[in-house]
Amino acid sequence: MKYSRIAGTGRCLPQKVVTNAELAKSVDTSDEWIRERTGISQRHIAGDDETTLTLCEGAALQAMEAAGVGPGDIDLILVGTTTPDQVFPNMGVLLQHRLGIRTACPSFGLEAACTGFLYALSLADKFIRLGDAKRALVVGAETLSRMIDWQDRTTCVLFGDGAGAVILETADEPGIISTHLHADGQYKDLLYHPWGVSQGADKLVPGHDAVRMKGNEVFKVAVMTLGRIVDETLAANNLEKADIDWLIPHQANIRIIEATARKLGMPMERVVVTVGEHGNTSAASVPMALDVAVRDGRIKRGDMLLLEAFGGGFTWGSALIRY
Ligand code: UT7
């Protein structure tokens, strides 16, 4: 039986930082409101020379260096993103080219909104378990700032850009212990982007080209659903809450994160929180938070990690990992 393990992590954030106070100059909001309701103080926003692909490249290079692997060692590329540079070639292929990976390995992008990284991680783990890949580059990346209505205070204060990456490799012992993925399309109108190429360019009119969200309804379902997936993950592995060393949650709102931590009976010191500095970076949020806590030394080899995410669709998922 083969397993996969995380061999290295990386992240890349745009240079430009936008604080709450700066946003308050252009929309009717305040630093106090944003901090109190979301925990966000600032977010990184892609500049003219930065795209989802350049952020993917930065995160991937860091993860490859941490894992001690080069372009010739990677035989699978998966990029979870809702904001690709092009419709096609897909983001996996564009990243393959950028990194000079000439192994002709399968490479693809995958869209599951904020759960995109966990969907990609789960798939890569299955490729490795089945023996179809030995070493996978898995990225969650987003430039959601490019599809935000910067006049809509209910969304523009929430999101940021970035990319996080991991190298998954074959192992004798389980690193990725289990993954759990779900979706429920009945909630498709609570958090969505209304336009796609198939609708035709004439439908791309102002007001029809930005993320829309019924925030407090999303909030309620997110808290309930993430509580359930924590239970599901523990039960599937016969684990107790106390067996988890670190919770690495999707970074949408500190109040949602705290509710999930309470459900797990975890003190906030055991929860990796980056929402204050990164905002909600959608598919990038979980792998970036993982990388932050690996690089600052909090997460150590052997620790038991619970990753979870929730996003538009709704989609949601978790991964239990022995790091
Ligand atoms: O990543 C995918 C998953 N996404 C999420 O999980 C996001 C989930 N939702 C949330 O995080 C929260 O619902 C928000 C942070 C989006 C909003 O917080 P809330 O406590 O649910 O506020 P609300 O939407 O109920 O709005 C309360 C008030 C409203 O004013 P009235 O109607 O009470 O007068 C809003 O118009 O706050 C107002 N408001 C704002 N005020 C200042 C909404 N946005 C802002 C703002 N600044 N930026």
Residues whose N, C-alpha, C, O or C-beta is under 5 A from the ligand:
A	BS01	UT7	D28 T29 S30 W33 R37 T38 C114 R153 T154 V157 G215 N216 V218 F219 A222 A252 N253 N280 F310 G311 G312
